[in-house]
Amino acid sequence: MQNKKVAILQSNYLPWKGYFDLISYVDEFIIYDDAQYTKNSLRNRNLIVTRNGLLWLTVPIIIKGKHLQKINEAKILGNIWPIKHWKTILQNYGKSKFIDNVGLILNEAYFENKFEKLSDLNIFLIMKICKFLNINTKISNSKNYELIGNNNEKIVNLCLQSNSNIYVSGPMGKNYLDTKYFTKLGLKIEWFSYKNYPEYKQRFNEFHHNVSIIDLLFNYGNESKKYMKYI
């Protein structure tokens, strides 16, 4: 049997570079938005670099009376946020070398589409950025698979249904994955490392790694791969 690597993660809003490195590293990336939505997480917000430090770009979500909703059920609140996000981006990246190239992706998401659900917005942006970076990994959705059992069982079943025998997990997975259960069913766990990323020149003083990938893309465009590890 040929080895096939799979990673399973929730969608994030404009994820950081490590998220895209993980996508590039595996053979199939399953977006698991059947998980419960959590307020004030990376599902609906991410950081950018500004002259005054880090700043959150947050997509407002309808949460009243919906505390148990899944990520793929979360609806976006209002239609003013795209204007605010784009204005903030222009204020801080308007003079960046690749504002026009990368800006096309954001303009398409913000102004050419009207996304009702957060998951659809996130997936649209993730797919567009993957295309920009020439990442050709198969990206699928957990809703197209059968979800069975508890957390560990769901992950194992997604691996088996996708014909994968290597599950690639971030380091946080060490806190909750039952490695013996994976081994029992013939699955190997590989721990993905987000360490040792090279620094790159950002527009302002102090360097920050854990920011949205748009910071790297605005500054380096197609050369962004030089500052990633697996593309």
mmCIF file of the C-alpha atoms, coordinates in Angstrom:
data_MODEL
# 
_entry.id   MODEL 
# 
loop_
_atom_site.group_PDB 
_atom_site.id 
_atom_site.type_symbol 
_atom_site.label_atom_id 
_atom_site.label_alt_id 
_atom_site.label_comp_id 
_atom_site.label_asym_id 
_atom_site.label_entity_id 
_atom_site.label_seq_id 
_atom_site.pdbx_PDB_ins_code 
_atom_site.Cartn_x 
_atom_site.Cartn_y 
_atom_site.Cartn_z 
_atom_site.occupancy 
_atom_site.B_iso_or_equiv 
_atom_site.pdbx_formal_charge 
_atom_site.auth_seq_id 
_atom_site.auth_comp_id 
_atom_site.auth_asym_id 
_atom_site.auth_atom_id 
_atom_site.pdbx_PDB_model_num 
ATOM 1   C CA . MET A 1 1   ? 0.000   0.000  0.000  1.00 0.00 ? 1   MET A CA 1 
ATOM 2   C CA . GLN A 1 2   ? 1.369   3.377  -0.970 1.00 0.00 ? 2   GLN A CA 1 
ATOM 3   C CA . ASN A 1 3   ? 1.649   5.839  1.891  1.00 0.00 ? 3   ASN A CA 1 
ATOM 4   C CA . LYS A 1 4   ? -0.926  8.608  1.898  1.00 0.00 ? 4   LYS A CA 1 
ATOM 5   C CA . LYS A 1 5   ? -0.733  11.497 4.341  1.00 0.00 ? 5   LYS A CA 1 
ATOM 6   C CA . VAL A 1 6   ? -3.831  13.319 5.529  1.00 0.00 ? 6   VAL A CA 1 
ATOM 7   C CA . ALA A 1 7   ? -4.341  16.313 7.813  1.00 0.00 ? 7   ALA A CA 1 
ATOM 8   C CA . ILE A 1 8   ? -7.692  17.292 9.357  1.00 0.00 ? 8   ILE A CA 1 
ATOM 9   C CA . LEU A 1 9   ? -8.276  20.848 10.585 1.00 0.00 ? 9   LEU A CA 1 
ATOM 10  C CA . GLN A 1 10  ? -11.016 23.411 11.059 1.00 0.00 ? 10  GLN A CA 1 
ATOM 11  C CA . SER A 1 11  ? -11.073 26.296 8.613  1.00 0.00 ? 11  SER A CA 1 
ATOM 12  C CA . ASN A 1 12  ? -9.551  29.578 9.807  1.00 0.00 ? 12  ASN A CA 1 
ATOM 13  C CA . TYR A 1 13  ? -10.011 33.111 8.561  1.00 0.00 ? 13  TYR A CA 1 
ATOM 14  C CA . LEU A 1 14  ? -6.949  34.098 6.512  1.00 0.00 ? 14  LEU A CA 1 
ATOM 15  C CA . PRO A 1 15  ? -4.726  31.506 8.264  1.00 0.00 ? 15  PRO A CA 1 
ATOM 16  C CA . TRP A 1 16  ? -1.045  31.931 9.038  1.00 0.00 ? 16  TRP A CA 1 
ATOM 17  C CA . LYS A 1 17  ? 1.729   30.483 6.848  1.00 0.00 ? 17  LYS A CA 1 
ATOM 18  C CA . GLY A 1 18  ? 2.023   27.265 8.887  1.00 0.00 ? 18  GLY A CA 1 
ATOM 19  C CA . TYR A 1 19  ? -1.536  26.321 7.973  1.00 0.00 ? 19  TYR A CA 1 
ATOM 20  C CA . PHE A 1 20  ? -0.654  26.419 4.279  1.00 0.00 ? 20  PHE A CA 1 
ATOM 21  C CA . ASP A 1 21  ? 2.601   24.575 4.849  1.00 0.00 ? 21  ASP A CA 1 
ATOM 22  C CA . LEU A 1 22  ? 0.605   21.755 6.426  1.00 0.00 ? 22  LEU A CA 1 
ATOM 23  C CA . ILE A 1 23  ? -1.766  21.690 3.448  1.00 0.00 ? 23  ILE A CA 1 
ATOM 24  C CA . SER A 1 24  ? 1.190   21.488 1.074  1.00 0.00 ? 24  SER A CA 1 
ATOM 25  C CA . TYR A 1 25  ? 2.856   18.742 3.134  1.00 0.00 ? 25  TYR A CA 1 
ATOM 26  C CA . VAL A 1 26  ? -0.001  16.225 2.956  1.00 0.00 ? 26  VAL A CA 1 
ATOM 27  C CA . ASP A 1 27  ? -1.725  14.386 0.117  1.00 0.00 ? 27  ASP A CA 1 
ATOM 28  C CA . GLU A 1 28  ? -5.222  15.297 1.292  1.00 0.00 ? 28  GLU A CA 1 
ATOM 29  C CA . PHE A 1 29  ? -6.347  18.074 3.594  1.00 0.00 ? 29  PHE A CA 1 
ATOM 30  C CA . ILE A 1 30  ? -9.792  17.607 5.139  1.00 0.00 ? 30  ILE A CA 1 
ATOM 31  C CA . ILE A 1 31  ? -11.535 20.730 6.400  1.00 0.00 ? 31  ILE A CA 1 
ATOM 32  C CA . TYR A 1 32  ? -13.380 19.661 9.523  1.00 0.00 ? 32  TYR A CA 1 
ATOM 33  C CA . ASP A 1 33  ? -16.010 22.357 10.023 1.00 0.00 ? 33  ASP A CA 1 
ATOM 34  C CA . ASP A 1 34  ? -18.449 19.909 11.583 1.00 0.00 ? 34  ASP A CA 1 
ATOM 35  C CA . ALA A 1 35  ? -16.731 20.762 14.884 1.00 0.00 ? 35  ALA A CA 1 
ATOM 36  C CA . GLN A 1 36  ? -18.310 23.149 17.377 1.00 0.00 ? 36  GLN A CA 1 
ATOM 37  C CA . TYR A 1 37  ? -17.768 26.844 16.736 1.00 0.00 ? 37  TYR A CA 1 
ATOM 38  C CA . THR A 1 38  ? -15.777 28.621 19.445 1.00 0.00 ? 38  THR A CA 1 
ATOM 39  C CA . LYS A 1 39  ? -16.018 32.337 20.061 1.00 0.00 ? 39  LYS A CA 1 
ATOM 40  C CA . ASN A 1 40  ? -12.867 34.496 19.799 1.00 0.00 ? 40  ASN A CA 1 
ATOM 41  C CA . SER A 1 41  ? -10.838 31.850 17.988 1.00 0.00 ? 41  SER A CA 1 
ATOM 42  C CA . LEU A 1 42  ? -8.954  31.766 14.704 1.00 0.00 ? 42  LEU A CA 1 
ATOM 43  C CA . ARG A 1 43  ? -12.096 30.495 12.988 1.00 0.00 ? 43  ARG A CA 1 
ATOM 44  C CA . ASN A 1 44  ? -13.295 34.077 12.471 1.00 0.00 ? 44  ASN A CA 1 
ATOM 45  C CA . ARG A 1 45  ? -10.262 36.280 13.064 1.00 0.00 ? 45  ARG A CA 1 
ATOM 46  C CA . ASN A 1 46  ? -6.550  36.651 12.483 1.00 0.00 ? 46  ASN A CA 1 
ATOM 47  C CA . LEU A 1 47  ? -3.708  39.062 13.142 1.00 0.00 ? 47  LEU A CA 1 
ATOM 48  C CA . ILE A 1 48  ? -2.024  41.554 10.852 1.00 0.00 ? 48  ILE A CA 1 
ATOM 49  C CA . VAL A 1 49  ? 1.011   43.753 11.453 1.00 0.00 ? 49  VAL A CA 1 
ATOM 50  C CA . THR A 1 50  ? 0.468   47.492 11.853 1.00 0.00 ? 50  THR A CA 1 
ATOM 51  C CA . ARG A 1 51  ? 2.579   50.486 12.774 1.00 0.00 ? 51  ARG A CA 1 
ATOM 52  C CA . ASN A 1 52  ? 1.117   50.278 16.286 1.00 0.00 ? 52  ASN A CA 1 
ATOM 53  C CA . GLY A 1 53  ? 1.639   46.546 16.711 1.00 0.00 ? 53  GLY A CA 1 
ATOM 54  C CA . LEU A 1 54  ? -0.568  43.544 16.033 1.00 0.00 ? 54  LEU A CA 1 
ATOM 55  C CA . LEU A 1 55  ? -4.239  44.016 15.166 1.00 0.00 ? 55  LEU A CA 1 
ATOM 56  C CA . TRP A 1 56  ? -7.101  41.527 14.893 1.00 0.00 ? 56  TRP A CA 1 
ATOM 57  C CA . LEU A 1 57  ? -9.228  41.395 11.749 1.00 0.00 ? 57  LEU A CA 1 
ATOM 58  C CA . THR A 1 58  ? -12.473 39.857 13.009 1.00 0.00 ? 58  THR A CA 1 
ATOM 59  C CA . VAL A 1 59  ? -15.452 38.618 11.017 1.00 0.00 ? 59  VAL A CA 1 
ATOM 60  C CA . PRO A 1 60  ? -18.566 39.230 13.167 1.00 0.00 ? 60  PRO A CA 1 
ATOM 61  C CA . ILE A 1 61  ? -20.646 36.105 13.813 1.00 0.00 ? 61  ILE A CA 1 
ATOM 62  C CA . ILE A 1 62  ? -24.245 35.657 14.981 1.00 0.00 ? 62  ILE A CA 1 
ATOM 63  C CA . ILE A 1 63  ? -23.885 33.852 18.323 1.00 0.00 ? 63  ILE A CA 1 
ATOM 64  C CA . LYS A 1 64  ? -26.982 34.828 20.334 1.00 0.00 ? 64  LYS A CA 1 
ATOM 65  C CA . GLY A 1 65  ? -28.852 31.637 21.138 1.00 0.00 ? 65  GLY A CA 1 
ATOM 66  C CA . LYS A 1 66  ? -26.393 29.601 19.047 1.00 0.00 ? 66  LYS A CA 1 
ATOM 67  C CA . HIS A 1 67  ? -23.773 28.550 21.577 1.00 0.00 ? 67  HIS A CA 1 
ATOM 68  C CA . LEU A 1 68  ? -23.717 24.940 20.369 1.00 0.00 ? 68  LEU A CA 1 
ATOM 69  C CA . GLN A 1 69  ? -23.593 25.679 16.647 1.00 0.00 ? 69  GLN A CA 1 
ATOM 70  C CA . LYS A 1 70  ? -21.025 24.038 14.408 1.00 0.00 ? 70  LYS A CA 1 
ATOM 71  C CA . ILE A 1 71  ? -18.479 26.033 12.450 1.00 0.00 ? 71  ILE A CA 1 
ATOM 72  C CA . ASN A 1 72  ? -20.284 25.250 9.203  1.00 0.00 ? 72  ASN A CA 1 
ATOM 73  C CA . GLU A 1 73  ? -23.511 26.578 10.729 1.00 0.00 ? 73  GLU A CA 1 
ATOM 74  C CA . ALA A 1 74  ? -22.076 29.908 11.933 1.00 0.00 ? 74  ALA A CA 1 
ATOM 75  C CA . LYS A 1 75  ? -23.550 32.850 10.034 1.00 0.00 ? 75  LYS A CA 1 
ATOM 76  C CA . ILE A 1 76  ? -21.799 36.156 9.397  1.00 0.00 ? 76  ILE A CA 1 
ATOM 77  C CA . LEU A 1 77  ? -23.335 39.215 11.051 1.00 0.00 ? 77  LEU A CA 1 
ATOM 78  C CA . GLY A 1 78  ? -23.938 42.234 8.823  1.00 0.00 ? 78  GLY A CA 1 
ATOM 79  C CA . ASN A 1 79  ? -22.242 43.445 5.645  1.00 0.00 ? 79  ASN A CA 1 
ATOM 80  C CA . ILE A 1 80  ? -20.078 46.308 6.871  1.00 0.00 ? 80  ILE A CA 1 
ATOM 81  C CA . TRP A 1 81  ? -17.118 44.193 8.008  1.00 0.00 ? 81  TRP A CA 1 
ATOM 82  C CA . PRO A 1 82  ? -15.598 43.701 4.471  1.00 0.00 ? 82  PRO A CA 1 
ATOM 83  C CA . ILE A 1 83  ? -15.319 47.471 4.034  1.00 0.00 ? 83  ILE A CA 1 
ATOM 84  C CA . LYS A 1 84  ? -13.660 47.804 7.450  1.00 0.00 ? 84  LYS A CA 1 
ATOM 85  C CA . HIS A 1 85  ? -11.233 44.960 6.794  1.00 0.00 ? 85  HIS A CA 1 
ATOM 86  C CA . TRP A 1 86  ? -10.237 46.264 3.379  1.00 0.00 ? 86  TRP A CA 1 
ATOM 87  C CA . LYS A 1 87  ? -9.791  49.807 4.709  1.00 0.00 ? 87  LYS A CA 1 
ATOM 88  C CA . THR A 1 88  ? -7.571  48.519 7.531  1.00 0.00 ? 88  THR A CA 1 
ATOM 89  C CA . ILE A 1 89  ? -5.545  46.424 5.099  1.00 0.00 ? 89  ILE A CA 1 
ATOM 90  C CA . LEU A 1 90  ? -4.996  49.375 2.785  1.00 0.00 ? 90  LEU A CA 1 
ATOM 91  C CA . GLN A 1 91  ? -3.916  51.567 5.701  1.00 0.00 ? 91  GLN A CA 1 
ATOM 92  C CA . ASN A 1 92  ? -1.212  49.086 6.682  1.00 0.00 ? 92  ASN A CA 1 
ATOM 93  C CA . TYR A 1 93  ? -0.274  47.341 3.426  1.00 0.00 ? 93  TYR A CA 1 
ATOM 94  C CA . GLY A 1 94  ? -1.272  49.874 0.786  1.00 0.00 ? 94  GLY A CA 1 
ATOM 95  C CA . LYS A 1 95  ? 2.376   50.605 -0.036 1.00 0.00 ? 95  LYS A CA 1 
ATOM 96  C CA . SER A 1 96  ? 3.431   46.939 -0.066 1.00 0.00 ? 96  SER A CA 1 
ATOM 97  C CA . LYS A 1 97  ? 4.935   45.647 -3.297 1.00 0.00 ? 97  LYS A CA 1 
ATOM 98  C CA . PHE A 1 98  ? 2.230   43.033 -3.964 1.00 0.00 ? 98  PHE A CA 1 
ATOM 99  C CA . ILE A 1 99  ? -0.871  44.836 -2.718 1.00 0.00 ? 99  ILE A CA 1 
ATOM 100 C CA . ASP A 1 100 ? -2.439  44.722 -6.184 1.00 0.00 ? 100 ASP A CA 1 
ATOM 101 C CA . ASN A 1 101 ? -1.811  41.002 -6.812 1.00 0.00 ? 101 ASN A CA 1 
ATOM 102 C CA . VAL A 1 102 ? -2.965  39.688 -3.449 1.00 0.00 ? 102 VAL A CA 1 
ATOM 103 C CA . GLY A 1 103 ? -5.588  42.388 -3.159 1.00 0.00 ? 103 GLY A CA 1 
ATOM 104 C CA . LEU A 1 104 ? -7.480  40.752 -6.035 1.00 0.00 ? 104 LEU A CA 1 
ATOM 105 C CA . ILE A 1 105 ? -8.110  37.689 -3.852 1.00 0.00 ? 105 ILE A CA 1 
ATOM 106 C CA . LEU A 1 106 ? -9.467  39.771 -1.000 1.00 0.00 ? 106 LEU A CA 1 
ATOM 107 C CA . ASN A 1 107 ? -11.567 41.980 -3.258 1.00 0.00 ? 107 ASN A CA 1 
ATOM 108 C CA . GLU A 1 108 ? -13.170 38.898 -4.756 1.00 0.00 ? 108 GLU A CA 1 
ATOM 109 C CA . ALA A 1 109 ? -14.008 37.592 -1.281 1.00 0.00 ? 109 ALA A CA 1 
ATOM 110 C CA . TYR A 1 110 ? -15.099 40.931 0.175  1.00 0.00 ? 110 TYR A CA 1 
ATOM 111 C CA . PHE A 1 111 ? -16.953 42.597 -2.677 1.00 0.00 ? 111 PHE A CA 1 
ATOM 112 C CA . GLU A 1 112 ? -17.700 40.137 -5.485 1.00 0.00 ? 112 GLU A CA 1 
ATOM 113 C CA . ASN A 1 113 ? -19.284 37.509 -3.237 1.00 0.00 ? 113 ASN A CA 1 
ATOM 114 C CA . LYS A 1 114 ? -21.771 37.746 -0.403 1.00 0.00 ? 114 LYS A CA 1 
ATOM 115 C CA . PHE A 1 115 ? -20.981 34.936 1.989  1.00 0.00 ? 115 PHE A CA 1 
ATOM 116 C CA . GLU A 1 116 ? -23.701 34.032 4.455  1.00 0.00 ? 116 GLU A CA 1 
ATOM 117 C CA . LYS A 1 117 ? -21.664 31.463 6.370  1.00 0.00 ? 117 LYS A CA 1 
ATOM 118 C CA . LEU A 1 118 ? -18.201 31.794 7.871  1.00 0.00 ? 118 LEU A CA 1 
ATOM 119 C CA . SER A 1 119 ? -17.087 28.376 6.674  1.00 0.00 ? 119 SER A CA 1 
ATOM 120 C CA . ASP A 1 120 ? -17.817 29.249 3.043  1.00 0.00 ? 120 ASP A CA 1 
ATOM 121 C CA . LEU A 1 121 ? -15.820 32.481 3.340  1.00 0.00 ? 121 LEU A CA 1 
ATOM 122 C CA . ASN A 1 122 ? -12.871 30.733 4.984  1.00 0.00 ? 122 ASN A CA 1 
ATOM 123 C CA . ILE A 1 123 ? -12.768 27.898 2.465  1.00 0.00 ? 123 ILE A CA 1 
ATOM 124 C CA . PHE A 1 124 ? -13.003 30.315 -0.459 1.00 0.00 ? 124 PHE A CA 1 
ATOM 125 C CA . LEU A 1 125 ? -9.999  32.279 0.816  1.00 0.00 ? 125 LEU A CA 1 
ATOM 126 C CA . ILE A 1 126 ? -8.002  29.147 1.640  1.00 0.00 ? 126 ILE A CA 1 
ATOM 127 C CA . MET A 1 127 ? -8.557  27.741 -1.852 1.00 0.00 ? 127 MET A CA 1 
ATOM 128 C CA . LYS A 1 128 ? -7.641  31.033 -3.528 1.00 0.00 ? 128 LYS A CA 1 
ATOM 129 C CA . ILE A 1 129 ? -4.431  31.406 -1.520 1.00 0.00 ? 129 ILE A CA 1 
ATOM 130 C CA . CYS A 1 130 ? -3.482  27.785 -2.247 1.00 0.00 ? 130 CYS A CA 1 
ATOM 131 C CA . LYS A 1 131 ? -3.898  28.515 -5.953 1.00 0.00 ? 131 LYS A CA 1 
ATOM 132 C CA . PHE A 1 132 ? -1.750  31.647 -5.621 1.00 0.00 ? 132 PHE A CA 1 
ATOM 133 C CA . LEU A 1 133 ? 0.990   29.571 -3.945 1.00 0.00 ? 133 LEU A CA 1 
ATOM 134 C CA . ASN A 1 134 ? 0.613   26.691 -6.441 1.00 0.00 ? 134 ASN A CA 1 
ATOM 135 C CA . ILE A 1 135 ? -0.379  24.252 -3.711 1.00 0.00 ? 135 ILE A CA 1 
ATOM 136 C CA . ASN A 1 136 ? -2.053  21.331 -5.472 1.00 0.00 ? 136 ASN A CA 1 
ATOM 137 C CA . THR A 1 137 ? -3.033  19.212 -2.476 1.00 0.00 ? 137 THR A CA 1 
ATOM 138 C CA . LYS A 1 138 ? -6.510  17.691 -2.607 1.00 0.00 ? 138 LYS A CA 1 
ATOM 139 C CA . ILE A 1 139 ? -8.744  19.716 -0.279 1.00 0.00 ? 139 ILE A CA 1 
ATOM 140 C CA . SER A 1 140 ? -11.929 17.992 0.821  1.00 0.00 ? 140 SER A CA 1 
ATOM 141 C CA . ASN A 1 141 ? -14.671 18.601 3.367  1.00 0.00 ? 141 ASN A CA 1 
ATOM 142 C CA . SER A 1 142 ? -15.647 16.442 6.330  1.00 0.00 ? 142 SER A CA 1 
ATOM 143 C CA . LYS A 1 143 ? -19.321 16.869 5.393  1.00 0.00 ? 143 LYS A CA 1 
ATOM 144 C CA . ASN A 1 144 ? -18.646 14.591 2.434  1.00 0.00 ? 144 ASN A CA 1 
ATOM 145 C CA . TYR A 1 145 ? -17.511 11.790 4.736  1.00 0.00 ? 145 TYR A CA 1 
ATOM 146 C CA . GLU A 1 146 ? -19.354 9.776  7.364  1.00 0.00 ? 146 GLU A CA 1 
ATOM 147 C CA . LEU A 1 147 ? -18.562 11.084 10.843 1.00 0.00 ? 147 LEU A CA 1 
ATOM 148 C CA . ILE A 1 148 ? -18.592 8.268  13.381 1.00 0.00 ? 148 ILE A CA 1 
ATOM 149 C CA . GLY A 1 149 ? -17.770 8.112  17.099 1.00 0.00 ? 149 GLY A CA 1 
ATOM 150 C CA . ASN A 1 150 ? -15.943 10.442 19.474 1.00 0.00 ? 150 ASN A CA 1 
ATOM 151 C CA . ASN A 1 151 ? -13.076 12.779 18.578 1.00 0.00 ? 151 ASN A CA 1 
ATOM 152 C CA . ASN A 1 152 ? -10.379 10.101 18.159 1.00 0.00 ? 152 ASN A CA 1 
ATOM 153 C CA . GLU A 1 153 ? -12.786 7.756  16.399 1.00 0.00 ? 153 GLU A CA 1 
ATOM 154 C CA . LYS A 1 154 ? -13.909 10.495 13.998 1.00 0.00 ? 154 LYS A CA 1 
ATOM 155 C CA . ILE A 1 155 ? -10.328 11.289 13.041 1.00 0.00 ? 155 ILE A CA 1 
ATOM 156 C CA . VAL A 1 156 ? -9.469  7.613  12.551 1.00 0.00 ? 156 VAL A CA 1 
ATOM 157 C CA . ASN A 1 157 ? -12.575 7.045  10.448 1.00 0.00 ? 157 ASN A CA 1 
ATOM 158 C CA . LEU A 1 158 ? -11.802 10.071 8.298  1.00 0.00 ? 158 LEU A CA 1 
ATOM 159 C CA . CYS A 1 159 ? -8.304  8.670  7.738  1.00 0.00 ? 159 CYS A CA 1 
ATOM 160 C CA . LEU A 1 160 ? -9.682  5.265  6.770  1.00 0.00 ? 160 LEU A CA 1 
ATOM 161 C CA . GLN A 1 161 ? -12.426 6.659  4.529  1.00 0.00 ? 161 GLN A CA 1 
ATOM 162 C CA . SER A 1 162 ? -9.899  8.824  2.697  1.00 0.00 ? 162 SER A CA 1 
ATOM 163 C CA . ASN A 1 163 ? -7.638  5.765  2.228  1.00 0.00 ? 163 ASN A CA 1 
ATOM 164 C CA . SER A 1 164 ? -4.867  7.425  4.243  1.00 0.00 ? 164 SER A CA 1 
ATOM 165 C CA . ASN A 1 165 ? -2.482  5.533  6.471  1.00 0.00 ? 165 ASN A CA 1 
ATOM 166 C CA . ILE A 1 166 ? -0.539  8.481  7.932  1.00 0.00 ? 166 ILE A CA 1 
ATOM 167 C CA . TYR A 1 167 ? -2.300  11.135 9.987  1.00 0.00 ? 167 TYR A CA 1 
ATOM 168 C CA . VAL A 1 168 ? -0.309  14.370 10.204 1.00 0.00 ? 168 VAL A CA 1 
ATOM 169 C CA . SER A 1 169 ? -1.139  16.305 13.361 1.00 0.00 ? 169 SER A CA 1 
ATOM 170 C CA . GLY A 1 170 ? 0.048   19.567 14.821 1.00 0.00 ? 170 GLY A CA 1 
ATOM 171 C CA . PRO A 1 171 ? 1.974   19.368 18.122 1.00 0.00 ? 171 PRO A CA 1 
ATOM 172 C CA . MET A 1 172 ? -1.159  20.150 20.163 1.00 0.00 ? 172 MET A CA 1 
ATOM 173 C CA . GLY A 1 173 ? -2.522  16.773 19.112 1.00 0.00 ? 173 GLY A CA 1 
ATOM 174 C CA . LYS A 1 174 ? -0.178  15.152 21.628 1.00 0.00 ? 174 LYS A CA 1 
ATOM 175 C CA . ASN A 1 175 ? -2.548  16.393 24.328 1.00 0.00 ? 175 ASN A CA 1 
ATOM 176 C CA . TYR A 1 176 ? -5.611  14.478 23.150 1.00 0.00 ? 176 TYR A CA 1 
ATOM 177 C CA . LEU A 1 177 ? -4.821  11.837 20.508 1.00 0.00 ? 177 LEU A CA 1 
ATOM 178 C CA . ASP A 1 178 ? -4.898  8.189  21.590 1.00 0.00 ? 178 ASP A CA 1 
ATOM 179 C CA . THR A 1 179 ? -1.840  6.991  19.689 1.00 0.00 ? 179 THR A CA 1 
ATOM 180 C CA . LYS A 1 180 ? -2.429  3.329  20.647 1.00 0.00 ? 180 LYS A CA 1 
ATOM 181 C CA . TYR A 1 181 ? -5.880  3.434  19.060 1.00 0.00 ? 181 TYR A CA 1 
ATOM 182 C CA . PHE A 1 182 ? -4.382  4.724  15.796 1.00 0.00 ? 182 PHE A CA 1 
ATOM 183 C CA . THR A 1 183 ? -1.670  2.050  15.823 1.00 0.00 ? 183 THR A CA 1 
ATOM 184 C CA . LYS A 1 184 ? -4.219  -0.687 16.515 1.00 0.00 ? 184 LYS A CA 1 
ATOM 185 C CA . LEU A 1 185 ? -6.009  0.209  13.294 1.00 0.00 ? 185 LEU A CA 1 
ATOM 186 C CA . GLY A 1 186 ? -2.829  0.381  11.239 1.00 0.00 ? 186 GLY A CA 1 
ATOM 187 C CA . LEU A 1 187 ? -2.483  4.161  11.210 1.00 0.00 ? 187 LEU A CA 1 
ATOM 188 C CA . LYS A 1 188 ? 0.700   6.097  11.857 1.00 0.00 ? 188 LYS A CA 1 
ATOM 189 C CA . ILE A 1 189 ? 0.723   9.544  13.453 1.00 0.00 ? 189 ILE A CA 1 
ATOM 190 C CA . GLU A 1 190 ? 3.282   12.060 12.230 1.00 0.00 ? 190 GLU A CA 1 
ATOM 191 C CA . TRP A 1 191 ? 3.819   15.203 14.292 1.00 0.00 ? 191 TRP A CA 1 
ATOM 192 C CA . PHE A 1 192 ? 4.088   18.334 12.188 1.00 0.00 ? 192 PHE A CA 1 
ATOM 193 C CA . SER A 1 193 ? 6.554   20.974 13.373 1.00 0.00 ? 193 SER A CA 1 
ATOM 194 C CA . TYR A 1 194 ? 5.940   24.698 13.073 1.00 0.00 ? 194 TYR A CA 1 
ATOM 195 C CA . LYS A 1 195 ? 9.426   25.595 14.330 1.00 0.00 ? 195 LYS A CA 1 
ATOM 196 C CA . ASN A 1 196 ? 12.403  27.213 12.591 1.00 0.00 ? 196 ASN A CA 1 
ATOM 197 C CA . TYR A 1 197 ? 10.632  29.460 10.119 1.00 0.00 ? 197 TYR A CA 1 
ATOM 198 C CA . PRO A 1 198 ? 12.991  32.072 8.642  1.00 0.00 ? 198 PRO A CA 1 
ATOM 199 C CA . GLU A 1 199 ? 12.201  35.686 9.396  1.00 0.00 ? 199 GLU A CA 1 
ATOM 200 C CA . TYR A 1 200 ? 11.388  38.052 6.556  1.00 0.00 ? 200 TYR A CA 1 
ATOM 201 C CA . LYS A 1 201 ? 11.259  41.805 6.255  1.00 0.00 ? 201 LYS A CA 1 
ATOM 202 C CA . GLN A 1 202 ? 7.956   43.161 7.513  1.00 0.00 ? 202 GLN A CA 1 
ATOM 203 C CA . ARG A 1 203 ? 6.856   46.754 7.020  1.00 0.00 ? 203 ARG A CA 1 
ATOM 204 C CA . PHE A 1 204 ? 7.253   47.718 10.655 1.00 0.00 ? 204 PHE A CA 1 
ATOM 205 C CA . ASN A 1 205 ? 9.842   47.132 13.359 1.00 0.00 ? 205 ASN A CA 1 
ATOM 206 C CA . GLU A 1 206 ? 9.328   44.072 15.594 1.00 0.00 ? 206 GLU A CA 1 
ATOM 207 C CA . PHE A 1 207 ? 9.013   40.790 13.668 1.00 0.00 ? 207 PHE A CA 1 
ATOM 208 C CA . HIS A 1 208 ? 5.965   38.546 14.224 1.00 0.00 ? 208 HIS A CA 1 
ATOM 209 C CA . HIS A 1 209 ? 5.614   34.965 12.930 1.00 0.00 ? 209 HIS A CA 1 
ATOM 210 C CA . ASN A 1 210 ? 2.084   34.131 14.026 1.00 0.00 ? 210 ASN A CA 1 
ATOM 211 C CA . VAL A 1 211 ? 0.160   36.495 11.770 1.00 0.00 ? 211 VAL A CA 1 
ATOM 212 C CA . SER A 1 212 ? -2.084  35.957 8.764  1.00 0.00 ? 212 SER A CA 1 
ATOM 213 C CA . ILE A 1 213 ? -0.298  34.764 5.647  1.00 0.00 ? 213 ILE A CA 1 
ATOM 214 C CA . ILE A 1 214 ? -1.453  37.919 3.864  1.00 0.00 ? 214 ILE A CA 1 
ATOM 215 C CA . ASP A 1 215 ? 1.371   39.752 5.654  1.00 0.00 ? 215 ASP A CA 1 
ATOM 216 C CA . LEU A 1 216 ? 3.921   37.542 3.897  1.00 0.00 ? 216 LEU A CA 1 
ATOM 217 C CA . LEU A 1 217 ? 2.045   37.603 0.593  1.00 0.00 ? 217 LEU A CA 1 
ATOM 218 C CA . PHE A 1 218 ? 1.734   41.379 0.484  1.00 0.00 ? 218 PHE A CA 1 
ATOM 219 C CA . ASN A 1 219 ? 5.454   41.741 1.095  1.00 0.00 ? 219 ASN A CA 1 
ATOM 220 C CA . TYR A 1 220 ? 6.808   38.937 -1.101 1.00 0.00 ? 220 TYR A CA 1 
ATOM 221 C CA . GLY A 1 221 ? 4.113   37.749 -3.497 1.00 0.00 ? 221 GLY A CA 1 
ATOM 222 C CA . ASN A 1 222 ? 5.239   34.690 -5.475 1.00 0.00 ? 222 ASN A CA 1 
ATOM 223 C CA . GLU A 1 223 ? 8.537   34.691 -3.585 1.00 0.00 ? 223 GLU A CA 1 
ATOM 224 C CA . SER A 1 224 ? 6.704   33.928 -0.325 1.00 0.00 ? 224 SER A CA 1 
ATOM 225 C CA . LYS A 1 225 ? 7.646   30.257 -0.711 1.00 0.00 ? 225 LYS A CA 1 
ATOM 226 C CA . LYS A 1 226 ? 11.226  31.141 0.265  1.00 0.00 ? 226 LYS A CA 1 
ATOM 227 C CA . TYR A 1 227 ? 9.961   31.862 3.764  1.00 0.00 ? 227 TYR A CA 1 
ATOM 228 C CA . MET A 1 228 ? 7.908   28.694 4.090  1.00 0.00 ? 228 MET A CA 1 
ATOM 229 C CA . LYS A 1 229 ? 9.131   25.142 4.601  1.00 0.00 ? 229 LYS A CA 1 
ATOM 230 C CA . TYR A 1 230 ? 7.142   22.666 2.524  1.00 0.00 ? 230 TYR A CA 1 
ATOM 231 C CA . ILE A 1 231 ? 6.046   24.413 -0.653 1.00 0.00 ? 231 ILE A CA 1 
# 
